[in-house]
Amino acid sequence: MVRRLDRDGRSLPTRDELPGWLAPVPERVETLGLRLVWLVVAINLAGTAFGFWYYSAQFARTPPEMWAFVPDSPMATLFIAGAFALWAVDRSNDTLTALAFFGNIKLGLWTPWVLVVFADAFLEFTAPAMYAFLLVSHLAMVVQALVLHRITDFPLSAVGVATLWYTIDLTVDYFIPVVGEPHHTTIPLADGTPIAAGATAFDLAAWGAVVLTIIPLFWAFATRVKKGDRQRLGGESER
């Protein structure tokens, strides 16, 4: 990975020329985030702590052996805090970065999905300020995930581990819980509540989770392919 010194003398990775749909965050914003990396790490650790507190009631009714599958969003922010921290001390870990990419896109979009689809039910017991915080903070998770292409090339092994973890997580959350009931994040309606066109609340939550497990997989591989194309073209131009 090529690095360059920024105006403050810090070493930052260069930005590959990726299509806008793969790297939609402006380069200036990406670079600011990398310069303020320890602030980003601290915010994510604070979000992780808040998230574990938020899931405390669900932990209480989940068998301890399945606790790893309960705090989906806090695990994603913990992954990205670790990925950025390791990069900041020149010990980047592609596997952890891939896990952070998958998690922050999946949960950063799934939570707004259910917040919007079940808005009336959420607002019956959630203060508007908390509702807005959950919506905005989870969308911010997506933004930071889309900066990770600056610190990884998404090697096949790393994407494979992330795909395996989030496939298992998806399975026990919605399809085969292994122990107890499905372990998906609690939604404000009973799973069997009919919503529209014969779909239940559970169906809509599960559909979103499936789609949002596939999207980061495609995004990671597309980024890997496009980066590889750029590197090959660069190598050929130097001959």
N, C-alpha and C positions, 0 to 999 in steps of 0.2 A: 504494500500500500504506500503510495507516494505521499510524503508530507512536505509542507512548506511552512516557513515562519510567517506568522501574521505580524501586523504592525507593532504589536507589543512584545515581539520576540518569542512567542510561544509557538510550538510546533503543532500544526493542524493538518489533517489529511486533505488532499485536494479533492475537489468535487468532480466526479466523472460526468461526462456529457450524456445524461440519461434523458429519455423523453419526459415531457412534463407530467404525464399521467403516472410515471414511476417516481418522480422526484418533484412533487407539487409544492413543497415548502420552499420559499425563496432562499437563494443561497445566503443572503445577508442574515436571515433568521437562523438558518442552520449554523452558520459560523458563530453567531452570538450565543447560541445554545452550547456550542463546543467550548467557547471561551469561558462561559459561566458554568462549566460542567459540574463543579462541586455544589453550586446552588441547585442545579437540576437534580443531583444525587440526593441532596438534603430534602428537597420537596417530595421526591418520590419515597424516601424513607418515612417522612411524615405521613404521606398518603397511605403507605403500607400499614403503619401503626393505626391510623384511623380506620382503615379497612378491616383489620383484624377485630377491632372493637365493634365495628358495624355488624360483623358476622357472629358476634358472641352468642346470640340467641340460637342461631343455626348450629353452631358448634355444640351447644348444650344438648340438642336433640339428635346429633349424629354420632354413630359409633366412632370411638377414637381412631380405629384403624383406617377410617375413611376421611379423616380430617384434612389430609393433603388435597382432597378434591373439593373442599368447601370454599375457601377464600380465593376465588378465581382472580378478581381484580387486584387484591393486595399482592398475590403471587406475581402477577404481571409487573406491577410497579417495583417489586423487590428485584425481579429479574433485570429490569432496565436500570435500576440504581446500580446493581452489580456490574452490568455490562459497561456503563459509562465510567464507573469508578476504576475498573480494571484497565480500560483504555487510557484513562488519565494518568495511570502510573506505568504505562507502556507494557501492560501484560494482558492485552486484549484476548478475549475468549470467544471464538466464533460460535460455539454451541450456546453459550449463555446469551449472546447477542441475538441469535436466531430465536431462542425461546422468548426473549423480550419482544422481538418484532412480532411474532405470532400472537403473543398474549396481549400486547397493547393494542394491536389492531382488532383482534377478536373481541376483547372485553370493552375496548374503547368505543366500539360501534354497537355491540350487543346491548349494553346497558342503555344507551340512548334509544335504541329500538324499542325495548320494553317500556321505558319511561314514557315514550310517545304513544305507543299502542295502548298501554294501560294507564294513560294519564289520569283519567277521572278516578280510577281506583287508588292510584298512588297518592293523589292529592287529598284523599279522604283522611289519611293518617300521616302524611308528610307535609311539613311546612313548606310554603312556596320557596323560601330561601334555600332550604336543604334540597328541594327538588332541582332548583336552578344550579346549585353547586354540583350535584351529582351529574347533571347533564353536561355542564361545561367542563368539569374536571375530567370526565371520561373522554370527551372529544379531544381534550388536550393530550391524552394518552396516545391518540392516533397521530397527532402532529409530531410528538417526540419520536414515535416509532419510525416515522418517515425521514428522520435524520440519520438513522442507523446505517443506511447504505454508505455513509461517509467513513464508517469504521469497520466494515466487513464486506467481503465479496460473496457471502452466503455459500460457503462450500457445501457440497452434497451431503457430507456426513452430518454437518450441523443442522441443515434443513431436515434431514432424516430424523434426528433426535427430536426436534421440535414438532415435527409431524406426528411422530409416535406418541409423544406426551399428550398433545392436544387431541389426538384421536382417542386415546384411553380416557382422558378427562371427559370428552364428549360422550363416550359410551356409558360411563358410570353416572354421568349427570342426567341422561335422558333415556337410555335404552336398557342397559343391564347394570343395575346398581351394585351387584355383587353382595353387599351387606346392607340391609335396611331398604329404605325407599330411595328413589332417584335423588341425586345430590346436587341438582341444579340450584342456583341462587333463588331464594324465595321470591315469588312474584305475588302481587297483591290480590290475586284471585285464585280460587280453587282450580287445580289443574284441569278438571273436566268442564269448566265454565264455557258454554258456547259463546263464540264471538261473532263470526261471520262466515258465510258460505260453508257451514258445517264444521269449521275449524274451532278447536277449543283453545283456551289460554295456553295450555301445555303445548299444543301443536305449533302455535305461533312462536313461543319461546324456543322450542326445539328447532324449528325451521331456521330461525335467525342464527342459532348456534352452529348448525350444520353449514349454512352458507358462509358464515364468517370464520369457519375453520378452513374452508377451501380457498377463500380469497387471499389470505396471506401466503398460503402455499404457492399459488400462482404468482403473486407479487414477488416473492423471494426468488423463484426460479427465473422469472422474467428479468429481474435485476441482474441475476448472475449471468444470464445469456447476453444481455445488452453490454454489461461490463466486459465480458469475454470478447464480444465483437469489437469493442473499442480498442482493447488491448491487441487483438490480432491486426487490426487496421494500423495501429500505431507501430507495431513491429514491422509490418510490411513497408510502411513509409520510410523506415530507417534503413532499409536495405539498399 
